[in-house]
Structure formats: structure tokens, C-alpha cells
Amino acid sequence: MIDPHIPDEWLYPPSLSVAAQVQRELARRVVREDALDPVNRLAGVDTSMKWRDTTGPIHAAVVLIGWPSLAVEASSGLSAPSPIPYVPGFLGFRECPSLVGAYRKLPVPPDLIFVDGHGISHPRGLGIACHLGVLLDRPSIGVAKSILIGEPAGPLGEEPGDRTPLVWKGETIAMVLRTRRRARPLYISTGHRVSLETAVEWVMRTARGYRLPEPTRLAHEAANAHRRQALASESAEISP
């Protein structure tokens, strides 16, 4: 079992004003340059919940994948009550407690984590990919499906690998990346200890004909499966 030491306030701030202060503190700890050890294992992390349920439980999954085989080596899941309702810009405090709990159940730590969500492309520079990366002190990449802040710097081509910067206040905060021909783009950003250039390279290396890179795709499937299993178990417990 992996047991990173994490201050309680970094996961469970008592108010949104304190949460914003924590985000600014953790954002200062984010390393935006490459600080990776040799990569032998990747992890994809994601969460699942009932559609439009902003207060219900969070079902988290972490999938450990070998590199370069992309074969699944282990997976873990955890369901926990949501610490806070969904509030734009504070997703890390809603989902990280469950993700950290699932991560602690892995047999070994990954060398690089793909997070479904934003990294530094966040109003306070601490999207969930940064938040989780700093909490665990592991290299992480943000793989988001929509824009939170910023605008594309130019048009995007239709072919896999086509890209254009996502810019906010004159700074490149992410890369708009096409991973599948004519599919909607992804928004790739630094999470922690990974440069933007390297993050984009890893997403393209792990693309296998789907819109999502393989670690993120597998984590998405695992989180949905864990949610269905948790709901089935809950129904079984209350059945007469």
C-alpha cells in the first residue's frame, strides 16, 4: 500500500475562501519543467458519478499500466461521499480525496499520471491534475475535454497530432491537440513535474486510435464500472 503524507487542509479545507488560499499555495509548488524518473509505469485516474448529481458520492478509479506495453498491471477503486458540491474551479477538492484513497491501494506507484481534467490551465493555476500531482508528488498531465479558461491561438487542423496553443492573459497554458482525425480536440496541460511539450508527447505516444489517450480511456471505463458496481452493491443491501 502507498501512503503519501498529505495535510488535511490540502484535501478538506473548511471553506471555499480557505480552499482558494490552499490552491494558491499549492500552485507555487507546481514544477512546470520535466522532473521525471525513467517511466516504466503509467497511471490513468478518473471519477464517475450520477449525471447532474452535484452532491452525491464520488466513484474514483486508478489504473496502473505498463510502459511501453500499455498492459493493465493493476487497478483500484474507491467510493466516498463528496466533500463539497460541484463548484467551478474547485474540482480538486471534490475529487482528490477519493482519487488519493484509490491511489493508496495500488501495489506500486506510477512514474507518470494522466488526469482527466485541467492542470495549470486554471484560474489559480491549480487544476485537478496539478492538485493531485502535488499531493502525491508524482509527475502528472492534465487531459481535459473542454476549455475552462483561455482561447485557442489559431485554427486547428483535422489530422492527429495537429495542435495550437491555448492562451490566457498572454500566456500559453495548454495545448489544443487533435488525437483522432476530425474528433473533438483535447486540452493538454502541465500537471506537475512535466513540461507542456513532454505532456503532449506522452499523450500522442499513448493514443491508440481513440480520442482519449489509453491511460485516460482505461481510467474512464474503470471509474464507470466501479460506479455501477457500487450502486449494485448498494441496491442489494437495501433489497428485502
Secondary structure as a PSIPRED ss2 file (coil, helix, strand):
# PSIPRED VFORMAT (PSIPRED V4.0)

   1 M C   1.000  0.000  0.000
   2 I C   1.000  0.000  0.000
   3 D C   1.000  0.000  0.000
   4 P C   1.000  0.000  0.000
   5 H C   1.000  0.000  0.000
   6 I C   1.000  0.000  0.000
   7 P C   1.000  0.000  0.000
   8 D H   0.000  1.000  0.000
   9 E H   0.000  1.000  0.000
  10 W H   0.000  1.000  0.000
  11 L H   0.000  1.000  0.000
  12 Y C   1.000  0.000  0.000
  13 P C   1.000  0.000  0.000
  14 P C   1.000  0.000  0.000
  15 S C   1.000  0.000  0.000
  16 L H   0.000  1.000  0.000
  17 S H   0.000  1.000  0.000
  18 V H   0.000  1.000  0.000
  19 A H   0.000  1.000  0.000
  20 A H   0.000  1.000  0.000
  21 Q H   0.000  1.000  0.000
  22 V H   0.000  1.000  0.000
  23 Q H   0.000  1.000  0.000
  24 R H   0.000  1.000  0.000
  25 E H   0.000  1.000  0.000
  26 L H   0.000  1.000  0.000
  27 A H   0.000  1.000  0.000
  28 R H   0.000  1.000  0.000
  29 R H   0.000  1.000  0.000
  30 V C   1.000  0.000  0.000
  31 V C   1.000  0.000  0.000
  32 R C   1.000  0.000  0.000
  33 E C   1.000  0.000  0.000
  34 D C   1.000  0.000  0.000
  35 A C   1.000  0.000  0.000
  36 L C   1.000  0.000  0.000
  37 D C   1.000  0.000  0.000
  38 P C   1.000  0.000  0.000
  39 V C   1.000  0.000  0.000
  40 N C   1.000  0.000  0.000
  41 R E   0.000  0.000  1.000
  42 L E   0.000  0.000  1.000
  43 A E   0.000  0.000  1.000
  44 G E   0.000  0.000  1.000
  45 V E   0.000  0.000  1.000
  46 D E   0.000  0.000  1.000
  47 T E   0.000  0.000  1.000
  48 S E   0.000  0.000  1.000
  49 M C   1.000  0.000  0.000
  50 K C   1.000  0.000  0.000
  51 W C   1.000  0.000  0.000
  52 R C   1.000  0.000  0.000
  53 D C   1.000  0.000  0.000
  54 T C   1.000  0.000  0.000
  55 T C   1.000  0.000  0.000
  56 G C   1.000  0.000  0.000
  57 P C   1.000  0.000  0.000
  58 I E   0.000  0.000  1.000
  59 H E   0.000  0.000  1.000
  60 A E   0.000  0.000  1.000
  61 A E   0.000  0.000  1.000
  62 V E   0.000  0.000  1.000
  63 V E   0.000  0.000  1.000
  64 L E   0.000  0.000  1.000
  65 I E   0.000  0.000  1.000
  66 G E   0.000  0.000  1.000
  67 W C   1.000  0.000  0.000
  68 P C   1.000  0.000  0.000
  69 S C   1.000  0.000  0.000
  70 L C   1.000  0.000  0.000
  71 A C   1.000  0.000  0.000
  72 V E   0.000  0.000  1.000
  73 E E   0.000  0.000  1.000
  74 A E   0.000  0.000  1.000
  75 S E   0.000  0.000  1.000
  76 S E   0.000  0.000  1.000
  77 G E   0.000  0.000  1.000
  78 L E   0.000  0.000  1.000
  79 S E   0.000  0.000  1.000
  80 A E   0.000  0.000  1.000
  81 P C   1.000  0.000  0.000
  82 S C   1.000  0.000  0.000
  83 P C   1.000  0.000  0.000
  84 I C   1.000  0.000  0.000
  85 P C   1.000  0.000  0.000
  86 Y C   1.000  0.000  0.000
  87 V C   1.000  0.000  0.000
  88 P C   1.000  0.000  0.000
  89 G C   1.000  0.000  0.000
  90 F C   1.000  0.000  0.000
  91 L H   0.000  1.000  0.000
  92 G H   0.000  1.000  0.000
  93 F H   0.000  1.000  0.000
  94 R H   0.000  1.000  0.000
  95 E H   0.000  1.000  0.000
  96 C H   0.000  1.000  0.000
  97 P H   0.000  1.000  0.000
  98 S H   0.000  1.000  0.000
  99 L H   0.000  1.000  0.000
 100 V H   0.000  1.000  0.000
 101 G H   0.000  1.000  0.000
 102 A H   0.000  1.000  0.000
 103 Y H   0.000  1.000  0.000
 104 R C   1.000  0.000  0.000
 105 K C   1.000  0.000  0.000
 106 L C   1.000  0.000  0.000
 107 P C   1.000  0.000  0.000
 108 V C   1.000  0.000  0.000
 109 P C   1.000  0.000  0.000
 110 P C   1.000  0.000  0.000
 111 D C   1.000  0.000  0.000
 112 L E   0.000  0.000  1.000
 113 I E   0.000  0.000  1.000
 114 F E   0.000  0.000  1.000
 115 V E   0.000  0.000  1.000
 116 D E   0.000  0.000  1.000
 117 G C   1.000  0.000  0.000
 118 H C   1.000  0.000  0.000
 119 G C   1.000  0.000  0.000
 120 I C   1.000  0.000  0.000
 121 S C   1.000  0.000  0.000
 122 H C   1.000  0.000  0.000
 123 P C   1.000  0.000  0.000
 124 R C   1.000  0.000  0.000
 125 G C   1.000  0.000  0.000
 126 L C   1.000  0.000  0.000
 127 G C   1.000  0.000  0.000
 128 I H   0.000  1.000  0.000
 129 A H   0.000  1.000  0.000
 130 C H   0.000  1.000  0.000
 131 H H   0.000  1.000  0.000
 132 L H   0.000  1.000  0.000
 133 G H   0.000  1.000  0.000
 134 V H   0.000  1.000  0.000
 135 L H   0.000  1.000  0.000
 136 L H   0.000  1.000  0.000
 137 D C   1.000  0.000  0.000
 138 R C   1.000  0.000  0.000
 139 P C   1.000  0.000  0.000
 140 S E   0.000  0.000  1.000
 141 I E   0.000  0.000  1.000
 142 G E   0.000  0.000  1.000
 143 V E   0.000  0.000  1.000
 144 A E   0.000  0.000  1.000
 145 K C   1.000  0.000  0.000
 146 S C   1.000  0.000  0.000
 147 I C   1.000  0.000  0.000
 148 L C   1.000  0.000  0.000
 149 I C   1.000  0.000  0.000
 150 G C   1.000  0.000  0.000
 151 E E   0.000  0.000  1.000
 152 P E   0.000  0.000  1.000
 153 A C   1.000  0.000  0.000
 154 G C   1.000  0.000  0.000
 155 P C   1.000  0.000  0.000
 156 L C   1.000  0.000  0.000
 157 G C   1.000  0.000  0.000
 158 E C   1.000  0.000  0.000
 159 E C   1.000  0.000  0.000
 160 P C   1.000  0.000  0.000
 161 G C   1.000  0.000  0.000
 162 D C   1.000  0.000  0.000
 163 R E   0.000  0.000  1.000
 164 T E   0.000  0.000  1.000
 165 P E   0.000  0.000  1.000
 166 L E   0.000  0.000  1.000
 167 V E   0.000  0.000  1.000
 168 W E   0.000  0.000  1.000
 169 K C   1.000  0.000  0.000
 170 G C   1.000  0.000  0.000
 171 E E   0.000  0.000  1.000
 172 T E   0.000  0.000  1.000
 173 I E   0.000  0.000  1.000
 174 A E   0.000  0.000  1.000
 175 M E   0.000  0.000  1.000
 176 V E   0.000  0.000  1.000
 177 L E   0.000  0.000  1.000
 178 R C   1.000  0.000  0.000
 179 T C   1.000  0.000  0.000
 180 R C   1.000  0.000  0.000
 181 R C   1.000  0.000  0.000
 182 R C   1.000  0.000  0.000
 183 A C   1.000  0.000  0.000
 184 R C   1.000  0.000  0.000
 185 P C   1.000  0.000  0.000
 186 L E   0.000  0.000  1.000
 187 Y E   0.000  0.000  1.000
 188 I E   0.000  0.000  1.000
 189 S E   0.000  0.000  1.000
 190 T E   0.000  0.000  1.000
 191 G E   0.000  0.000  1.000
 192 H E   0.000  0.000  1.000
 193 R C   1.000  0.000  0.000
 194 V C   1.000  0.000  0.000
 195 S C   1.000  0.000  0.000
 196 L H   0.000  1.000  0.000
 197 E H   0.000  1.000  0.000
 198 T H   0.000  1.000  0.000
 199 A H   0.000  1.000  0.000
 200 V H   0.000  1.000  0.000
 201 E H   0.000  1.000  0.000
 202 W H   0.000  1.000  0.000
 203 V H   0.000  1.000  0.000
 204 M H   0.000  1.000  0.000
 205 R H   0.000  1.000  0.000
 206 T C   1.000  0.000  0.000
 207 A C   1.000  0.000  0.000
 208 R C   1.000  0.000  0.000
 209 G C   1.000  0.000  0.000
 210 Y C   1.000  0.000  0.000
 211 R C   1.000  0.000  0.000
 212 L C   1.000  0.000  0.000
 213 P C   1.000  0.000  0.000
 214 E H   0.000  1.000  0.000
 215 P H   0.000  1.000  0.000
 216 T H   0.000  1.000  0.000
 217 R H   0.000  1.000  0.000
 218 L H   0.000  1.000  0.000
 219 A H   0.000  1.000  0.000
 220 H H   0.000  1.000  0.000
 221 E H   0.000  1.000  0.000
 222 A H   0.000  1.000  0.000
 223 A H   0.000  1.000  0.000
 224 N H   0.000  1.000  0.000
 225 A H   0.000  1.000  0.000
 226 H H   0.000  1.000  0.000
 227 R H   0.000  1.000  0.000
 228 R H   0.000  1.000  0.000
 229 Q H   0.000  1.000  0.000
 230 A H   0.000  1.000  0.000
 231 L H   0.000  1.000  0.000
 232 A H   0.000  1.000  0.000
 233 S H   0.000  1.000  0.000
 234 E H   0.000  1.000  0.000
 235 S H   0.000  1.000  0.000
 236 A H   0.000  1.000  0.000
 237 E H   0.000  1.000  0.000
 238 I H   0.000  1.000  0.000
 239 S C   1.000  0.000  0.000
 240 P C   1.000  0.000  0.000
